Amino acid sequence: MMFDMLAFFFGDLLTPGKIISRFGLIFPIAFIISLLATPICRKVALRLHVVDYPDDDVKTHAEPTAYLGGIGMLMGLMAGLLVGFFLLFKYRGENPKMLQSSILGFAGRYPDWLILVGIGFGAALACIVGILDDLLDISPGQKFIGQAIAAAVLIGVGVRPNLTQLFGFIGVPLDPTWNFILGVPVVLFFIFGATNSLNLLDGLDGLCAGVTAIITTAFMLLALMLATWGHSPVGDPVRLILCLAMMGAALGFLPMNRHPARIFMGDAGSMLLGFVAGTLMLLFAEQFGRWTVASIIIFGLPILDTAVALVRRLLNKRPLFKSDRGHIYDQLMDRGLSLKRTVGICYLMAGIFALIGLAVSIIRFRYSVVVFLIMFAISALMVRRYGLLRMPAKSGDSK
């Protein structure tokens, strides 16, 4: 019934129901594995004394709380990707044309199964970097190096933007060599930006995991729409598999992370989620256009919170990489809202960005850029209107 109402949103090459019947098993598997693995990670963290202690400033939770929740999500994600890996070959045998097209692969020569392996390997690297930060408090430079290595894995399996259409829009031809050269810094920018945005958003019980679940659900709907039109024989299944696996992993972790949280995801979790979100936005840039703009808008809340944090610190001459209680969610709580209500408002904001992003995906590229610029202007006006760039009187440091 819902799909009939949204018929204009989907194509007729494959029905949404058929696509879900093919790949739908990925979500419950990832969810169950994450749900079961998370309490085990909590027990291990408590036994090894890997806990986060409150400081009554930036870290305001009531008692020491276990870390390592990111490992539980990684296990759920990997289980989902593994199921997706086998489903690719199962349905490819039913469709010889899909096999022939998949040999060409994403970015011209990379098969879908290799892309999934590369994404899984990169996600594990991002999570390991986060674990090292949780345990050893490594420097920002060391974290950036780790994230760059994870991004390099994506580049190695062909996950990079196709900028030909973007340059064609401004009347500049772009040959394959320059498309690759210019694509590398774009990959690094998306991975660095998304990873550190979600790391900054991980400040309240259930906030980062819940917002990521909303964002990934919207990504899944966008991927589903593209798949019904047969947008890409390689990119379509990869996007769907990754979205379903990440949705299940994040939602499986959320029950133990919602207030009062019994486990935190730590940097291991936020870097994992950020890497996957950045990868998905790059996958939507297989043909740079309105799909890419839509995915960036869907990711709007983490972008807005990060921009507010960095601009606020810059204007107030504070260190850019020192934590404080000036994030959007902190400022909402400092103005008297409860933690649950603050998280709920952030969920609502994430949902609004997601809906606008999905709406943008059905309009022409030039208009999607206009919508993006309008949203940027409105966000800037709201930030100024509510004084979100003012530094709190007290600002603690952590990490």
N, C-alpha and C positions, 0 to 999 in steps of 0.2 A: 504493500500500500504506500509506504513512504517513498519507495523507489519510483512508483508510478507518478506520484506528485512531483517528483524531481526529475521527470523524464528529460526535460530540457537540459539538465545538467550533465546527463550521461549520453554516450554514443550508443550505437546499435551493433557494433562489431561483436562485442561480448556483453552479456547482461551482468549487472552487479552481483546478482544472485549466483551466477555460474562462477564468477571470479572468487567470491567468498567461499563457495563450496569447494573450490580447488585449494585455496590457501588458508581457509578459516581455522584449521587445526593448529596453526602456528600460535595464535593468541592464547588459547587455554593452556597449551604446553608451557609457553614462556611464563604465563601467570602462575601456574601451579609450582613450577620449579623455583621461581622467585619467592613465592609465598612460603614454601618449605625451607628454602635455603636461608632466608633472612633470620629466623630465630636461631638457627645453627650458628650463623655468623655472630649473632649477639652473644651466645654462650662462649664462643671462642674469644671474642673481644674482652669479655669480662674476666675470663680466666687468665688472659695475657695482660690484663690491665690496660687495654687500648681503649681509653675512655676520654670523653671531653668534659673538662671541669668548668663549672660556671664561674664567671668573674664579676657578676652584678653590673656589667657595663655593656659590652658587646654580646657576651654569652650570658643570657639571662635565664637559662633553664634552671629548674629548681635543684637538681642533683646530678652527680656525674652520670653520663649517659654513654653507652657503648657506641663505638665507631664500627667501621667495616661493613656497613649496610650496602655499600657499593659493590662488594663482592657478590652478595646475594643477587643483585640486579644483573651483574655480569653473567652469572650462571643462568639466569632466566633468559637473557638475551642470546647467549650461545646456544641454549637448547632450542630456542625459536629459529635461529639461523640454521641449525643443523637439520631441523625438520624441513625448513624451506629448501635447503640444499637437495634433499632427497625428492621433494615434491617437484622441483624443476625437472629432474630427469624422468619422473613418472609421467608428467603430462606432455613432455617433449616427445615421448614415444608415441603419443596419440596424435601428434600433429607434426608431420615431416617438414612442413614449411617453417614451423617455429625452430626446428633444429637447424635448418639451413640459414635462417636469419641470425640465429644466436651465434653462429660461427664468426660472423662479422663483429658482433659485440658492441659494447659501449665505446664511444670515441674511436670507432672504426675497426678494432681488431680484438677486443677483449670480451671473452664469453661471460655470461651471467654468473656461472658457478665460481669463476676466478674472482670476480668482483666481490661476491659474498665472502669468499675466503679472506680477501684483502681487508674488507670492512671489519670482519671479525677479529683479524689480527691487529688492526689499528685500534679497535675498541679496547682490546685487552691491554695494549701498550698504554693507552690513555688512562685506563684504570690503574695500571701498575704505577704510573707516575703519580697518580693521586694517593695511592697507598704509601709510597715513599714520602710524600709530603705529610700525610697523616702521622707517620711513624717518626720521621726524621726532620720534619720542618725544613724541607729543602728551599733554596732561594728561588725567586721569580725567574731568574735566568735559567736555572736548571729545569724548571717546569716548562719554560718556553722551548728548550732544546728537546725535551721529551715529547711535547706536543708537535714539534716540527717533524720529528721522526715518524710519529703516527700519521701526520699529514703526507709525508713522503710515501708511505705505503699506499695511500689512496691514489697519489699521482702515478705510482708504479703499476697499478691495475687499471688505469684509465679513467678514474673518477676525477674529472676536471671539467670546467665549464667550456661550452662551445660559444665563443665570443663572436663568431662570424655574423650572426644575425644582429647582434648589438651594434657592431661596427657598420654593418650594412644599413642600419637605421639612420646613421649619421653620414652615410654616403662614402664610407672608407672601406675598400676591399681589404680582406685579411687572409693571407695565405696560411697553410697548416703550420708552418714553422713558427710564425709569430703568434698564431693561436695558442700553441703550446707554451711558448715563452711567457706570454702575458697571462696564461691560465695558471701558472705555478704560484705567483704571488696572490692570486685570487683564492686559490685553495688554502694557502696559509692564512689569509685574512679571515676566511669563513671559519676555519677550525679554531684559530686563536680567539676570534670574537665570540663564537658560540660557546666554546669551552669555558672561557673566563666569565662570560655573562651569566651562565647558569651557576658557576661557582659563587659569584656574588649574590645570586638570588637565594642561595641555600642558607637562609638565616632564621627561619621559623619552622616549627613542627609541621610537616606535611606540605610545605609551600613549594619547594623545588620539584618534588616528585609529582605533586598534583598538577602544577602548571605544565610540566613536561608532558604529562598524560593528555592534557587538553590540547596542547600544541601538536603532539604526535597523532592524536585522533583526527585533527584537521588535516595534517599531512596525509593520513591514510585516505581520507575522503578525496583529497586532491589527486592522490595516486590512483585511486579507484576510478575517478572520472577519466584520467588520462588513459587508463587501461581499457576502458570501454570503447574509446575511440581508436585503440591500437596505435597509441602515440609512439611506442618503441618496443620492439619484440624482446629487447634485452633490458632496457631501463624500467619498463613497467613491472615485471615480476620482482626485480631487485628492490624497487621502491616499496612495493606492497609487503614483501617478506620482512624488510627492515622495520617498516612502520608497525606491523602486527607484533613482531618480536619485542620492540621497544615498548609498545603499549602494555603488553602483558607483563614485562619486567618491572616497569614503573608502578603499575597498579598492584602487582603482587607484593611490592615493598611497602606500599602506602599504609596498609592496616597497622603495621607496627611503628610507623613513623608519624602518624597523625597524633595530635595533642591528646594526652601527654605522651610524647615520643619515648619509646623504649629502646630505640636505636637510631643513630644518625647515619646518613649515607657517607658523610665525610667528603674529602676532596676526591676520593676514589669514585664515589658515586656521581658527584657533580661533573667531574671531568669526563666520565663515561657518557653521561646524558648529553653533555655539551658536544662531545665528539660526534655522537650519533645525530644530533640535531643539525650540526654543521654539515655532516655528510649528506643528510637528506636534502638540505638546501642546495648543495652542489649537484646532487642527482636531479633535482628539478631544473638545473641549469644545463641539462644535456643539450637542449636547444634554448639558448638564453632568450627569454621573452616574458610574457605575462605570468607564466607559471613560476618563474624565478621571483618576480616581484611579489606575487601572491604568497610564496613561501616565506619571504622576508617579512611581510606584514604579519603573517601568522605568528612569527617569532617576535612580535613587536614588544611584548611586555619585558622580557629579559633585555632587549636592546634599549628600551626606555630607561629601565632601572640602572643599567650600566652607564648610559650617557649622563643621567642625572648625577650619579656618584662621581664620575670622572670630572665633569664640568664643575661640580660643587667644590671638589677638592682643589681643582686648578684655580678657581676664582678666589678661594680662601687660603691659597698658598700652603696647602697641606700635601703630604706625600701621597702620590697617586695610588700606591699599592699597600697602604695601611688601612685596615678596616675601621669603620666608625659606625655610629648609630644614625646615619643620615640617609640610609636607603629609603625608598618609598614606603616599604612595609614598616621600617623602624619609625618613620615620621608619623604614620597612621596610628601606631600604638602610643607614641609619645603625645598624641593629641586626644588620648583617652579611649581609643577603641580596644576591645579585647583581642586576644590572639586569634581566637576562632573567627571573629568578625573580620579582622584584618586579612586573614588567609582567604576567607570567603570573598572579600572585595577583590583581592588579587586574582582569584579564580574567575570572577566575573569579568575583570579587565582582560584576562587572557582569552576568555571566550569571545569577547567583543572583537579583539584583534583577529581571532581565528575566523569569525563570521565575515568580517570585512575582507580578509584575505581570500576566503573562498568565493566571495562575490566578485572580487577583482579578477579571479581566474577566468571568468566568462566574458570579459570585455577585451578590447584590443589593447595591444602593448602600449601604445602612446597614451591611452586613457588611464591604463594602470599606473603609469609613471606619474601622471597628474594626481591621481588619488593618493599615491605614496607621498608626494610633496605636500598635499593638503593635510594629510594625517601628521606629517612631520611638523607642519606649522601649528596645527591645533594642539599637538602634544607640547610643543614649546610654550605656547600661550598658557596652557593649563599648569605647566610646571612653574611658570612665573606667577600666575594668578594665586597659587596656593603656597608660594614661598618655599618650594622644595630645594632651592639652591642655597638657602641659608644654612650655615654650619651650626649644629647644636652647640649649646654652651659648653657641654661636656662631651668629649670625643675620645673614647678609649682606643687603644691599639691592640690588634691581635694578629696572629699569623705573621 
